[in-house]
Amino acid sequence: MPSRPTKLIPPTFSRTPSLDAEAVELSVAIEIPEGVEAIGLAVAPAADGAGDDIPAALGLDRAALSRAGFTGEIGQTLVIPSQDAPTYIAVGVGAPEKRTPAALRDIAAAFARAASSFASIGLDVARSFDLDPASAGQLVVEGALLARYRYTELKRETKRTPLVALHLVAGAEDLPETATGAHRGEVLARSANLARDLANTPPGHLTATDLAEVAETLGAANGLDVEVFDKDALIELGLGGLLGVNAGSVEEPRMIKLRYTPKDDDGSLIEAAGHLALVGKGIMYDSGGISLKPSDPSHAAMKMDMAGAGAILSAVTALEELHCTSSVTAFLMCTDNMPSGSATMLGDVLTFRNGTTVEIKNTDAEGRLVLADGLSLAVEEEPDAIVDIATLTGAAIMALGTKTAAVHGTDQGIVDQTLASSKATDEQLWQLPLERSYRKQLDSDVADLANIGGRFAGSTLAALFLAEFVGDIPWAHLDIAGTMLVESDESWRSKGATGYGTRLLIDLALNFRA
């Protein structure tokens, strides 16, 4: 079989994302230190009968700000021109009733974008919010680092100004807790930006084999046990779904198993609070296979069809540093989906890890095939719950758009935990029904199942297919097809891959209840 051309540039994920969060100097103090290039100061909207509390350092009064179109609403920014450093930026914090945790993250992101031409920035807005200091520090750092992300790995030249220092202001009594939260925000942002890097990388630069090498490197650095299964091992395991999707490709598939085990500070094992299994769709590039996709912008984005696997890999790299007390076992099911003379054909029947046979009626419904094998393996681990994450269906996009992902599940307890983590991270999630009466649409005349059903409720039908492979284990399925990318910068989301699900899964693992 012919080989693909040698990559021009190898993957560069041996340490951290393009925005190397570990290289950003973080500090928390009672005032911004000398030498900071841009400083953001909180400004609230004018309140009836209230005194004017515009920070004097801005050099403008309320009337001048209003003439410039600045009212102090959440996310508004106004850069005040100055001949001398630092440059001051007015940052709207909104009315008190609008100052939610998500709003603070958005405000920090808006400031970081307004200060995008500065390498050293400081921000004094958190004290306007009635939040505990640790949460405030985390949200500010998350918003700023996520907003400053750019994927520039393949550009010879870039106008991007790297962020090298971020300084926060807190009250003297709140400094230790704010610093703790700031560190947590740094870890969360670093993980999400790693997921963005992985999803933004072109498919010729990041194959299933490459991702396995990345996982081994990151695992060694972050306290994870990593096992990589090549094609021969997958045949031995009987992973007919993964192998069937891979059949048309010259690139070998990989199954990557990651295991995090909680330890004490001295490295000794501790009793886990629970055992969570994660399964990720890792379609490194999806052409649709024999059911070829049209050549349109959505097809061009199919390098991101591994965003679920990328989110899991990036999430588990944070667990040791954040002292997660639950065990986590992850399965990343990785291959591309290509058309060729050896590709799986319509009408073919595949046999899966758990013995289920599936008739292939559409080779572009491939994500559920690789997930089915991953779910079967996860069940064998006997975890307390399983969560899978995948860019799975266009139906989820049609139902919920590009801001909100879908969640289905067989157990309301684990679904509720994903919804709680969604709220905490502002990675929006909405529960869709697992309507069992639709299951008969997946019946096949020649096999146990067909891989597609009727025209309607496509996200539910895909979830019903996956539910056949989870047994009695509590299970939730995240369909993130609509949220995997954004076309332009918005709040903390930077143009391109969003890294959706990374912070959500970290929060879920940290707070998991069996």
N, C-alpha and C positions, 0 to 999 in steps of 0.2 A: 504494500500500500504506500502511496507517495507521502512524503512528510511535508508539513508546512514549513515555510521559510523560517530561518533562524530569526529570533526577535532582535530588533535593532537596539532596544534598551531593556535590560532585565528589570524585574520588579524591584521596588525600592522600599520594602516594608519591614526591613530588619529591625527598625527601632520604633518609629512613631510616624504620624501622618505628615503631609506636606507642611501644614501648620504645626510645627513640632511644639506641642503644648509644654513639654518638659523644658524647652529652651526659653519659655516666657518667664521672666522674673516676676513673681507675685509678691506683693507686700500689702500689709494691712497696718494702718497707723491712724493717729488722731488727726493728722493733716497730710496733704499731698507733699511729698519731698521736693527738694530743689532739683531742677534739671528735667522735669517732666515737660514734654512738648505740648500736650493738649490736655485740658482739664474740663470735665463735664460737671456742671452744677445744676442742682434740682430747682425747677421753677414750677409752681402750681398755678392753675387758672386763678384769675381774680375772683374773690368771693365777696358777696354782698356784705357790707359792714365790716369786713376784715381789713386789718392793716396790710400794707404792701411789704412783702418779705422777699423782694428780689435780691439775690446775693450781690453785694457791693462790688465784688471782683469783676462782674460782667460789665460794669461801667454804663449800664443802660437802665432806664426806669421802665415802668409798665407801659407807658405811652409809646416809648421808642420800640419796645418789643412788639407791641400791637401793630405799629406802622410797618414793621417788617413781616407781619403775618403770623407772628408767634403768639399763641394763646396759652400754652402750658398744658395742652392735652397730651395724653399718654403717647409717647413715641415721637413727639415733635422735637426737632433739634434746630438750633440756629447757631452757626459758626460766627463768632464776633471777630471781624478782621483786626489784626494787631501787627504793628511793626516789630514788637519785641515778644520774646517767648515769656511765658507760655501763651498759647492760643486758648481762649475760653469758649466753651460751647454751652449754650443754654439747653437744658434737657427737660422736656415736659414730663411731669409725673402724674398729671391728672388729678381729679377730685379724690378726696379720701376714700369714698365708697368704691372707687374703681381700682384701688391699689391692691390687686391680687398678686399672689406669687407669680403667675404667668405674666402679668403686666410688668413686674420687675425684670424678669428675664428679657422681655421684649424691649424695655427701656434701655437696658445695658447693650442690647444688640444694636438699637438705633444709634446710640452714642458711638459705639465702636465703628459703625459704618460711616458716620459723620466725621470721625477722626481717622479715616482709612489711610490718609497720607502721612500719618505720624506713627513713629515706631514706639514711642514711650508715652503712655496715656494714663490719666488718673480720673477717678469718678467718685463723686460724693452725692449719691442719690438714695442709698439704702436706708439712711436714717429717716427718710420721709415715710417709710413703710412700717406698719405695725406687725413685724415679723420677728421670730427669734433670730439672734445674730448668725447662727450657723446656717440657717436656711437662706438668709439674706446674702451672706457671702457666697454660698454655692450658686445662687441664681444669677448674681451679677457676673461671676466668672464664666459660668456656662454661656450666658447670652453674649458676652464680649468675644470669647474664643470661638464660639460657633459662627458668629457673624463675620469674623475676620478670615474664615477659611476660604481658600481658593485652591483649585487643582491646577498646578503649573508644572507638573513633573516632565511633560514632554515639550515644553516651550523653551526655545533657546534664550529668549529674552522676555521679561515680564515687567510691567510697570507696578506690580504689586509691592507695597511696602510691608515687609514682615513685621509682625508685632513682637517686640523684644521685652517690653515691660508693661505691667498692668498694676496700678496702685489703687487700693480701696481705702475709703475713710470710714472709721467706726468710732464709737465712744470708747473712752479708756477702759471702762469695765467690760466692754464687749469684745475687746481685741482677740483674746484666745479663741473664743467660740467662732468669731468671724473668720479667723485664719483657718480653723479646722474645716469650716464650710467651704472656704475658698479652695482648699486643697481637694475636697471632694468634687467641687465643680470642675476643677482642672482635669481630674481623672475621667469624669463623665464626658467632658468635651473632647478630650484626647481620644477616647474610645469611639465616640460618634464620628469624629473626623477621620479616624482610621477606616471606619466602615464607608465613609464617603470616598476616600482614596481608592479603596478596593472596587467600589461600584463604578467610579469614574474612569478606571483604567480600561483602555481598549482591549478587546478580547484576544488580540494577537500578542498582547503583553502580559496577560494574566490567564493562563489556562488552568484546568483542574490540577495538573501536576504542579504548576507554579503555586497555586493556592495551598496545596499540601506542604510545600516547602516553607511558605510564609507561616503556616500554622505551627510547624515544628520549631521555627525560630522564635515566634512569639510565645509559644507554649513554654519553651525552656526559660524564657526571661520572666514569665509571669506565674510560675508555680503550677503549671498544668501538665497532666500526663497526656501525651499525644500518640495515637496510633494511626498510621496511614495504610490503607488497603488498596493495592494496585489491582489491575484487571484480573489477574489470575486468582487473587484472593477473593474478589467479588464473585467470580464464577464458583469458587469453592463455597462461598456463603449462600449462593442461590439468589442473588439480588437481580432477578429478571427484569424488574422495572428500570433500574439504573442502567443495566447492560443493554436493554432494548432501546432506550433513548440514545445511548452512545453508539448504536450499531452503525450509523452512517458517518461517523467521524474518524478522522485520522489521529485525533488526540485521544489518549487513554483517559478513562474515567478515574475518579478517586472517591473513596469514602474516607472521611476524616472523623475520627472519634476523639473527642476531647473530654477529659475528666478533671473536675476541680473537687478537691477534698479539703474541708476546712481544717485549719491547724491553729495551734496556739502561737503566741509570739515567739516561743522557743523552738518552733518547728514541729512540736509533737502533735499527733492527731487528736482531735476533739470529737465528741459525739455530735453528729449532724442534727440540725433542727428539722431537717426534711430532705427528701431527695427529689429533685426536679430534673426532668429530661427535656431537652430541647432538640428539635429537628429542623434543619434549614434546607430550603431549596437552593441549590448551587448550580443553576444552569448558566454556565460562563458566557454563552452566547446562544440565542434562540432564533434560528431561522424559520422555525415551524416544522422542520423536517420535510417529509413528502407533502404534507399539508402546508406548503410554503406561504409565508406571510407576504403581503404586498410590500413593495419598496416605498415606505413612507416614513415620516418622522418617528412613529412609534416603533417601527422595525429598527431604525437606527439606534434607539435607546436600549435594544436588547442585550447590550453588554452589561446592563444593570439587572438582568434576570437572575443574578446570583446575590441580590441584595439581602435576601433572607439569611443565607449562609454567612454573608459578610457581617450582618448585624450580630449574629450569634458569636462568631469568632471574635469580633471586637468587644462584645459584652463580657465574655468570659475572661478576657485579658485584664479586666478591672476587678475581678472578685477577690483576689488575694490582697490587693492593696486596700480595698474597702472592707476587709475582714468579714466577708460573707460567711454565715454560720450554717448554710445549707449546702449539701452536696449537689453538684450539677454535672450531668452527663450529656454531652452534645454529639449529634450526628450531622455532619455536613455532607450532602449528597451531590456530588459535583461531576458535571460533564457538559459538553456543548450538545446542541441538537441540530444536526446537519442532514441535508439530503444527499444521497449518493446511491450507487448501485447496491450497496450493502445495507441501506437504511431500513428500519422497520417499516412495513407496508400496511396500508389500511386493510383490515381483516385479519392481520396477524394476531396470534394469541400469546401473551407473555405469562410466565409463571413466577410468582413473587416469593419472597422469603418465607412467608407464612403458609405457602401452598395455594393461595388464591390464584385463579386464572382470570385473565382480563383480555377481552377482545378490544383491539385498537381501532376505533372508528375515526379518530382524528389525531394525527401525530403532533399537532400543536397544543394538545392538552397533555403535555409531557410532564409538567411540574408535579402533578398528582401522582404520576408513576414513580418518580424518584422518591417522593415523600412517603409513599406507601411502604417501600422497603425500609426507609429510615424509621417510620413508626413501628413497623414489625420488630426491628432491632431494639427500639426503645422499650417496647412492651416486655421483651425478654429480660431487661434490667430490673423489672418490677419496681419502678419508681412510684412516688406518691402522686405524681401528676406528670402529664406530657403537654408541652406547648410547641406547636410548629409555627413557622413564620415563612411566608412565601409571597412573591409577586405572582399571584396565581391566576386571577380572572379579570378580563375586561368588564365583566358584569359588576364587579365591586366598584370599579371606576364609574360606571353608568349610574349605579345606585347612590354612591356617596361622594363622588367627585374626587378631587386631588388633595383635599385637606384631611380627610378622615378615612382610616382603614376599617375593615370589617373584622368582627370576631364572631365565630361560631363555636359551639362546644357541646359536649355531652354531660358536663357537670357545671352547675351554676356557681359553685364555690370557686373553681379555678378561673372561670370566666370573670367573676367579680374581682378577683385579684388582678387580672390583666386590666380591667377597667379602672381600678384604683391606681395602678401604676401609670396608666394613660393620663389620668388627671394630674398626677404628681409631676409628670415630665412634659406635659402639654404636647404629647404625641397622640393626636385625637383618635379615638376608637369608638365604634358603634356596634352594638350587638345585633346581628341578623339571625333569623330563626333557622333552626335545623329541622325543617318541616319533613317529618318522616314519611308523609303520604307521597312525596315526590320520589321516594327511593325506587319504586318500580320502573321509573324511566331509565334506570341504569341496568336493567335486566338485559342479558344477552342470550341469543339462541344457541351459541356454541361454547360459552364460557361462563364462569361464575358471575362476572360483571362485564359491563362495557365502560370505557373510560369517559364517555360523554353521555348526556341525556337529551332532553328537549331544548327548545329555543329559549325558554324563560327561566328565571331564578338560577342563573349560571353559577353564582357564588355559592348558593345553598347546595346545588347538585355536586359541585366539587367537594364541598365539606362532607356531604353524605357519602361520597366515594371514599374519602379519607377515613371516615368514621368506621368503615368496615375493617380497618387495620389496627384499631386501638384497643379492642377487647373491652374489659371492664375498667381500665385505668381512666381516672378523670382526665379530660382532654380539652384543650382549647386550640383553635386554629385562627391565626392572624393572616388575613388576605390583604397585603400591603401594595397591591399593584398600582393603585392611584397615588400613593404617598411616596413612591420611591424617588421622585425627582420633582424639582420646581423649575419653571422656565426663566424665572428672574428672582433676584433677592427679595425676600420678604421676612420681616422680623429676624429671628435667629437662623432661618433657613437660607443657605447660600445657593446660588444658581447651580444647577446640576443635581447630583445625587444628594439626598437629604440625610442618609444614615438612619432613616426612620427605624425605630424598633430597638436600637442599641441601648439607649438610656432607659427605655421602657423595660427591657429584659433585665438590665442591671437592677433596677428598682424592684422588679418582681422577684429576682433571686435573693436580694437582700432582705426582703420582707415576706418571703414565701412561708406559707402555713400549710402543713400537710393536711 
